[in-house]
Amino acid sequence: MLISSAVEVDVGVQPSDEVRFGATATVRDESGAERCYQIVGVDEADAREGRVAFILPIARALLSRKVGELTALRTPRGEEELEVAAVSYAS
């Protein structure tokens, strides 16, 4: 049962410059285009809304990265380099 294993995340104590569960990360690709992703649980994921499950490759590439850090994301077109431009947490 999912509820019995749920852990509440207090976004108020998350580091404001690091991508953790619950964060919305703004990333900049090599062309300068920006996209936003919120790291959420599997049941909350909705790609159209920019909410990605923590188990997906994009989330794994972003987790623990800090603002200004680069990370590599492997895509069907090859490897893409992303920069973490901003991190925020909804309260």
C-alpha distances in whole Angstrom, upper triangle without the diagonal:
4,6,6,7,9,13,16,18,22,24,27,27,27,30,32,33,30,27,24,20,21,25,27,29,33,34,37,38,42,43,42,40,37,33,31,27,24,21,18,14,14,13,16,18,21,24,27,26,26,22,21,18,19,18,21,25,26,24,24,28,28,25,28,31,33,35,38,37,37,34,34,32,33,33,34,38,38,37,37,37,36,37,34,37,34,31,30,27,26,27
4,6,5,6,10,12,15,19,20,24,24,23,26,28,29,26,24,20,17,17,21,23,26,29,30,34,35,38,40,39,36,33,30,27,23,20,18,14,11,11,10,12,15,18,21,24,23,23,19,18,15,15,16,19,22,23,20,21,25,24,22,24,27,30,32,35,33,33,31,31,29,30,30,32,35,35,34,34,34,32,33,31,33,31,27,26,23,23,23
4,5,5,9,10,14,17,19,22,22,22,26,27,29,27,24,21,17,17,21,23,26,30,31,35,36,40,42,40,38,35,31,28,24,21,19,15,12,13,11,13,17,20,23,25,24,24,20,20,17,17,18,21,25,25,22,23,27,26,23,25,28,30,32,35,34,35,33,33,31,33,33,35,38,38,37,36,36,34,34,32,33,31,27,26,23,22,21
4,6,9,11,15,18,20,23,23,23,27,29,30,28,25,22,19,19,23,26,28,32,33,37,38,42,44,42,40,37,34,30,27,24,21,18,14,15,15,17,20,23,26,28,27,27,23,22,19,19,20,23,26,27,24,24,28,27,24,26,29,31,34,37,35,36,34,34,33,34,35,37,40,39,38,38,38,36,36,33,35,33,29,28,25,24,23
4,7,10,13,16,19,21,21,21,24,26,28,25,22,19,16,17,20,23,25,29,31,34,35,39,41,40,38,34,31,28,24,21,18,15,12,13,13,15,18,22,24,27,25,25,21,20,16,16,16,20,23,24,21,21,24,24,21,22,26,28,30,34,32,33,30,31,29,31,32,34,37,36,35,34,34,32,33,30,32,30,27,25,23,23,22
4,7,9,13,15,18,18,18,21,23,25,22,20,16,13,14,17,20,23,26,28,32,33,37,39,37,35,32,28,25,22,18,15,12,10,12,12,13,16,19,22,25,23,22,18,18,15,14,16,19,22,22,19,20,23,22,19,21,24,26,28,31,30,31,29,30,28,30,31,33,36,35,34,33,33,30,31,28,30,27,24,22,19,19,19
4,6,10,12,15,15,14,18,20,22,19,18,14,11,12,15,19,21,25,27,30,32,36,38,36,34,31,28,24,21,17,15,12,11,14,14,14,17,20,23,25,23,22,18,18,15,14,16,19,22,22,18,19,22,21,17,18,22,23,25,29,28,29,27,29,28,30,31,33,36,35,33,32,32,29,29,26,28,25,21,20,17,17,17
4,6,9,12,12,12,16,18,20,18,17,13,10,10,14,17,20,23,26,29,32,35,37,35,33,29,26,23,20,16,14,12,11,15,15,14,17,20,22,25,22,21,18,18,16,15,18,20,23,22,19,20,23,21,18,18,21,22,24,28,27,29,27,29,28,30,32,34,37,36,34,32,32,29,28,25,26,23,20,18,14,14,13
4,6,9,9,9,12,14,16,15,13,10,8,8,10,14,17,20,22,26,29,32,34,32,30,26,24,20,17,14,12,11,11,15,15,14,16,19,21,23,21,19,16,16,15,14,17,19,21,20,17,18,20,18,15,15,18,19,21,24,24,25,24,26,26,28,30,33,35,34,31,30,29,26,25,21,23,20,16,14,11,11,11
4,5,6,7,11,12,15,14,14,11,10,9,11,14,17,20,23,27,29,33,34,32,30,27,24,21,19,15,14,13,14,18,19,17,19,22,23,25,22,21,18,19,18,17,20,22,24,23,19,20,22,19,16,16,19,19,20,24,24,26,26,28,28,31,32,35,37,36,33,31,30,27,25,22,23,19,15,13,10,10,9
4,5,5,9,9,12,12,11,9,9,7,8,11,14,17,20,23,26,30,31,28,27,23,21,17,16,13,12,12,14,18,19,16,18,20,21,23,20,18,16,17,17,16,19,21,22,20,17,19,20,17,15,15,16,16,17,21,21,23,23,26,25,29,30,33,34,34,31,29,27,24,22,18,19,15,12,9,6,7,6
4,6,9,9,13,13,13,12,12,11,11,13,16,19,22,25,28,31,33,30,29,25,23,20,19,16,16,16,18,22,22,20,21,23,25,26,23,21,19,20,21,19,23,24,26,24,20,22,23,20,17,17,18,17,18,21,22,25,25,28,28,32,33,36,37,36,34,31,29,26,24,20,20,16,13,10,8,9,7
4,6,8,12,11,13,11,12,11,12,15,16,19,22,25,28,31,33,30,30,26,24,21,20,17,16,17,19,22,23,21,23,25,26,28,25,23,21,21,21,19,22,24,25,23,20,21,22,19,16,15,17,16,17,21,21,24,24,27,28,31,33,36,37,36,33,31,29,26,23,20,20,17,13,12,10,12,10
4,6,9,8,9,7,9,9,9,12,13,16,19,22,25,28,30,27,26,23,21,18,17,14,13,14,17,20,22,19,20,23,23,25,22,20,18,18,18,16,19,21,22,20,17,17,18,15,12,11,13,12,14,17,18,20,20,23,24,27,29,32,34,32,29,27,25,22,20,16,17,14,10,9,8,11,11
4,6,6,8,8,11,11,10,12,12,15,17,20,23,26,28,25,25,21,21,18,17,15,14,16,19,22,24,22,22,24,24,26,24,21,20,20,20,17,21,22,22,20,17,17,18,14,12,10,11,9,11,14,15,18,18,22,23,26,28,32,33,31,28,26,23,20,18,14,15,12,9,9,9,13,13
4,6,8,9,12,11,9,10,11,13,15,18,21,24,26,23,22,19,18,16,15,14,14,17,20,23,25,22,22,23,23,25,22,19,19,19,20,18,22,22,22,19,17,18,18,14,13,12,11,9,9,13,14,17,18,22,23,26,28,32,32,31,27,25,22,19,16,12,12,9,6,6,8,11,12
4,7,9,13,13,10,11,10,11,13,15,18,21,23,20,20,17,17,15,15,14,14,17,21,24,26,23,23,24,23,25,22,19,19,19,20,18,21,21,21,18,16,17,16,12,11,10,8,5,5,9,10,14,15,19,20,24,26,29,29,28,24,22,19,16,13,9,10,7,6,8,10,14,15
4,6,10,11,8,10,9,11,12,15,18,21,23,20,20,17,17,14,13,13,12,15,18,21,23,21,20,22,21,24,21,18,17,17,17,15,18,18,17,15,13,13,13,9,8,6,6,4,6,10,10,12,13,16,18,21,23,27,27,26,22,20,18,15,12,9,11,9,7,9,10,14,16
4,7,8,6,8,7,10,11,14,17,20,22,20,19,16,14,12,10,9,8,12,14,17,20,17,17,18,18,20,18,15,14,13,13,11,14,14,14,12,9,10,10,6,5,5,6,6,8,11,11,12,12,15,15,19,20,24,25,24,20,18,16,13,12,9,11,9,6,8,9,13,15
4,6,6,9,9,13,14,18,20,23,25,23,22,19,17,14,12,10,7,10,12,15,17,16,15,18,18,21,18,15,13,12,12,9,13,14,14,13,9,10,11,8,5,6,8,10,12,15,14,16,15,17,17,20,22,25,27,25,23,21,19,16,15,12,14,12,9,10,9,12,14
4,6,9,10,14,16,19,21,25,27,25,23,20,17,14,11,8,5,6,8,12,14,12,12,15,16,19,16,14,11,10,9,7,11,12,14,13,9,10,13,10,7,9,12,13,15,18,17,18,17,19,18,21,22,25,27,26,24,22,21,18,18,15,17,15,11,11,9,11,13
4,7,9,13,15,19,22,25,27,24,23,19,16,13,10,6,5,6,8,12,13,11,11,14,15,17,14,12,9,10,10,9,13,14,16,14,11,13,15,12,10,12,14,14,16,19,19,20,19,21,20,23,23,27,28,28,25,23,22,19,19,15,16,14,10,9,7,8,10
4,6,10,12,16,19,22,24,21,20,16,14,10,8,6,6,8,11,15,16,13,13,15,15,17,14,12,10,11,12,11,14,15,16,13,10,13,13,10,9,11,11,11,12,15,15,17,16,19,18,21,22,26,27,26,23,21,20,16,15,12,13,10,6,6,5,8,10
4,7,10,13,16,20,21,18,16,13,10,7,5,4,6,9,13,15,17,14,13,13,13,14,12,9,8,10,12,12,15,15,16,12,10,14,14,10,11,13,12,12,12,15,15,16,16,18,17,20,21,24,25,24,22,19,18,15,14,10,11,8,6,5,6,8,12
4,6,10,13,16,17,15,14,10,8,6,5,6,8,12,15,17,19,16,15,15,14,15,13,10,10,11,13,12,15,14,14,11,9,12,11,8,9,11,10,10,9,11,12,13,12,15,14,18,19,22,22,22,19,16,15,11,10,7,7,6,5,7,9,11,15
4,7,10,14,14,12,10,7,6,4,7,9,11,15,18,20,22,19,17,17,15,15,14,10,12,13,16,16,18,16,16,12,12,15,13,10,12,14,12,11,9,11,12,12,13,15,14,18,18,22,21,21,19,15,14,10,9,6,5,5,6,9,11,14,17
4,7,10,11,9,8,5,5,6,8,11,13,16,20,21,23,21,18,18,15,16,15,12,14,14,16,16,18,16,14,11,11,14,11,9,12,14,11,11,9,10,10,9,10,12,11,15,15,19,18,18,15,12,10,6,5,5,5,7,9,12,15,17,21
4,7,8,6,5,4,7,9,11,15,16,20,23,24,26,24,21,21,18,18,18,15,17,17,20,19,21,18,16,13,15,16,13,12,15,17,13,13,11,10,11,9,10,12,12,15,16,19,17,17,14,11,9,6,5,7,6,9,12,15,18,20,24
4,5,5,6,7,8,11,13,17,18,21,24,25,27,25,22,21,18,19,19,16,18,17,20,20,21,18,16,13,15,16,13,13,17,18,15,15,14,12,12,10,10,10,10,13,13,16,14,13,11,7,6,5,6,9,10,13,15,18,21,24,27
4,5,7,10,12,15,17,20,22,25,28,28,31,29,26,25,21,22,23,20,22,21,24,23,24,21,18,15,18,19,15,16,19,20,17,17,16,13,13,10,11,11,12,14,14,16,14,13,11,8,6,7,8,12,12,16,18,22,25,27,31
4,6,9,12,15,18,21,23,27,29,30,32,30,27,25,22,22,22,20,23,22,25,25,26,23,20,18,20,22,18,18,22,23,20,20,18,16,16,14,15,14,15,16,16,18,15,15,14,10,10,10,11,14,13,17,20,23,26,28,31
4,6,10,13,16,19,22,25,28,29,31,28,26,24,21,21,21,18,21,21,24,24,26,23,21,17,20,21,18,17,21,22,18,18,15,13,15,13,15,15,16,18,18,20,18,18,16,12,11,9,9,12,10,14,17,20,23,25,28
4,7,10,13,17,19,23,26,26,28,25,23,21,18,17,17,15,18,19,22,23,24,21,19,16,18,20,18,16,20,22,19,18,16,15,16,14,15,16,15,17,16,19,17,17,16,12,12,10,10,12,11,13,16,18,21,23,27
4,7,10,14,16,19,23,24,25,22,20,18,16,15,15,12,15,16,19,20,22,19,18,14,16,18,16,14,17,19,16,16,14,13,15,14,14,15,15,17,17,19,18,19,17,13,12,9,9,10,8,10,13,15,18,19,23
4,7,10,13,16,19,20,22,19,16,15,12,12,11,8,12,12,16,17,19,16,15,12,13,16,14,12,15,18,16,16,14,15,15,14,14,15,14,16,16,18,18,18,17,13,13,10,11,10,10,10,12,13,16,17,21
4,7,10,13,16,18,19,16,14,13,11,11,9,6,9,10,13,14,17,15,15,11,11,15,14,11,14,16,14,15,13,15,15,15,15,16,15,18,17,20,20,21,19,16,15,12,12,10,10,9,9,10,12,13,17
4,6,9,13,14,16,13,10,10,9,10,8,5,6,6,10,11,13,11,12,9,8,12,12,9,11,14,13,14,14,16,16,15,14,15,14,16,16,19,20,20,18,16,15,12,13,11,12,11,10,10,11,13,16
4,6,10,12,13,10,9,10,10,11,9,6,5,6,8,9,12,12,13,10,8,12,13,10,11,14,14,15,15,17,17,18,16,18,16,19,19,22,23,23,21,19,18,15,15,13,14,12,9,9,9,10,13
4,7,10,12,9,8,10,11,13,11,9,6,5,6,6,9,9,11,9,6,9,11,9,8,11,12,14,15,18,17,17,16,17,15,18,18,21,23,23,21,19,19,16,16,13,15,14,11,11,10,12,14
4,7,8,6,6,9,11,14,12,10,6,6,5,6,9,10,13,12,9,12,14,12,11,14,16,18,19,22,21,21,19,20,18,20,21,23,25,25,24,22,22,19,20,17,19,17,14,13,12,12,14
4,6,5,6,10,12,15,14,13,9,8,5,6,8,10,14,14,11,13,16,15,13,16,18,21,22,25,24,24,21,22,20,21,22,24,27,27,25,24,24,22,23,20,22,21,18,17,15,15,17
4,6,5,9,11,14,14,13,10,8,5,7,8,9,13,14,11,13,16,16,15,18,20,23,25,27,25,25,22,22,20,21,20,22,25,25,25,24,25,23,24,22,24,23,20,20,18,18,20
4,6,9,12,14,13,14,10,10,8,11,11,13,17,17,15,17,20,19,18,22,23,26,27,30,28,28,26,26,23,24,23,25,28,28,28,27,28,26,27,25,26,25,22,21,19,18,20
4,7,10,12,10,11,7,8,7,10,12,13,16,16,14,16,19,18,17,20,22,24,24,27,26,26,24,25,22,23,23,25,27,28,27,26,26,24,25,22,24,22,19,18,16,15,17
4,6,9,8,8,5,5,5,9,10,10,13,13,11,14,16,16,16,19,20,22,23,25,24,24,22,22,19,20,19,21,24,24,24,22,23,21,22,20,22,20,18,18,16,16,18
4,6,5,6,5,6,8,12,13,12,15,13,13,16,18,17,18,21,22,24,24,26,25,25,23,22,19,20,19,21,23,24,24,22,23,21,22,21,22,21,19,18,17,17,20
4,5,5,5,6,9,12,13,11,13,11,12,15,16,16,17,21,21,22,22,24,23,22,20,20,17,18,16,17,19,21,20,19,20,18,20,19,20,19,18,18,18,18,21
4,6,8,9,12,16,17,15,16,14,15,19,19,18,20,24,23,25,24,26,25,24,23,22,19,20,18,19,21,23,22,21,22,20,21,20,21,20,19,19,19,18,22
4,6,9,12,15,17,15,17,15,14,18,19,17,19,22,22,23,22,24,24,24,22,22,20,22,20,22,23,24,24,22,22,20,21,19,19,18,17,16,16,15,18
4,6,10,12,14,12,14,11,11,15,15,14,15,18,18,19,19,21,20,20,18,19,16,18,17,19,21,22,21,18,19,16,17,15,16,15,14,14,14,14,18
4,7,9,12,11,13,11,10,13,15,13,14,17,17,19,19,21,21,21,19,19,17,19,18,21,22,23,22,20,20,17,18,16,17,16,14,13,13,13,16
4,6,8,7,9,8,7,10,12,11,12,15,16,18,19,21,20,19,17,17,14,16,15,18,20,20,19,18,18,16,17,16,17,17,15,15,15,15,18
4,5,6,9,9,7,9,12,12,11,15,16,19,20,23,21,20,18,18,15,17,17,19,21,22,20,19,20,18,19,18,20,19,17,17,16,17,19
4,6,8,8,5,6,10,9,8,12,14,16,18,21,19,18,16,16,14,16,17,20,22,21,20,19,19,17,18,16,19,18,15,16,15,17,19
4,7,8,7,6,10,11,10,14,15,19,21,23,20,19,16,16,14,14,15,18,21,20,18,18,19,18,20,18,21,21,19,20,19,20,23
4,6,5,6,9,10,11,14,15,19,20,22,19,18,15,14,11,11,12,14,17,17,15,15,16,15,18,17,20,20,18,19,19,21,24
4,5,5,6,9,10,13,14,17,19,19,17,15,11,10,7,8,9,12,14,13,12,12,13,13,15,15,18,19,18,20,21,22,26
4,6,5,6,9,12,12,15,16,17,15,13,10,9,7,9,9,13,14,14,12,11,11,10,12,12,15,15,15,17,18,20,23
4,5,5,6,10,10,13,15,17,15,14,11,11,10,12,13,16,18,17,15,14,14,12,13,12,15,15,13,15,15,17,20
4,5,5,9,10,13,16,17,14,13,10,10,9,11,13,16,18,17,14,14,14,13,14,13,17,17,15,17,18,20,23
4,6,9,8,11,13,14,11,10,6,7,6,9,12,15,16,14,12,11,10,9,11,10,14,15,14,17,18,21,24
4,6,6,9,10,12,9,9,7,9,9,12,14,18,19,17,14,13,11,9,9,8,11,11,10,13,14,17,20
4,6,9,11,13,11,12,10,12,12,15,17,21,22,20,17,16,15,13,12,10,14,13,11,13,14,17,19
4,7,10,12,10,11,10,13,14,17,20,24,25,23,19,18,16,14,13,11,14,13,11,13,14,18,20
4,7,8,6,8,8,11,13,16,19,23,23,21,17,16,13,11,9,7,10,10,10,13,15,18,21
4,6,6,9,10,14,16,19,22,25,25,23,20,18,15,12,9,7,9,8,8,11,14,17,20
4,6,9,11,15,16,20,22,26,25,24,20,17,14,11,8,5,6,6,7,10,13,17,19
4,7,10,13,16,19,21,25,24,22,19,16,12,10,6,5,6,8,10,14,17,20,23
4,7,10,13,17,19,23,22,20,16,14,10,8,6,6,8,10,12,15,18,22,24
4,7,10,13,16,19,19,16,12,10,7,6,4,6,9,12,14,17,20,23,26
4,7,10,13,16,16,14,10,8,6,5,6,8,11,14,14,18,20,23,26
4,7,10,13,13,10,6,6,5,6,9,11,14,17,17,21,23,26,29
4,6,10,10,8,6,5,6,7,11,12,15,17,18,21,23,25,28
4,7,8,6,4,6,9,11,14,16,19,21,22,24,26,28,31
4,5,5,6,7,10,12,16,17,20,22,23,25,27,28,32
4,6,8,10,14,15,19,21,24,26,26,29,30,32,35
4,7,8,12,14,18,21,23,25,26,29,31,33,36
4,6,10,13,17,19,22,24,25,28,30,32,36
4,7,10,13,16,19,21,23,26,28,30,34
4,6,10,13,15,18,20,23,25,27,31
4,7,10,13,16,17,21,23,26,29
4,7,9,12,14,17,20,22,26
4,6,9,11,15,18,21,24
4,6,8,11,14,17,21
4,7,10,14,17,20
4,7,10,13,16
4,7,10,13
4,7,9
4,6
4
